[in-house]
Amino acid sequence: MENQMNVETTKNKISFLPKTKLGKWSAGFNVTFLIIIGTSLILVLVLKKLSFDDKWWDATVPIAFLIEMAAFVTGIIAVRKNKEHSWLVYLSIYIGIAVILFVPLHSLFISD
């Protein structure tokens, strides 16, 4: 009975890094999204080299959005189909939900 309990606890353990191929893709897409957004914010807010009113931002946002949607979808598939239990994959899913919610809620709070 004790041996069976040890097997069950190792099955439910959540790792930091993904183990499956789809989980790794999800985490990679999410890291790429965060790098793009982080670099953009640093260039605009800290270094003041660019502005959010420039055309580069209009091209960057859709690309970053599509990358995060790819992370979101591959993360959901990895969790459901491949039983992936990784913090980075769950983070990809949560950030994907936040990005999806940001799109319709953006117009309610910010007037462009």
Beta strands, then each sheet from edge to edge (+ up, - down):
end
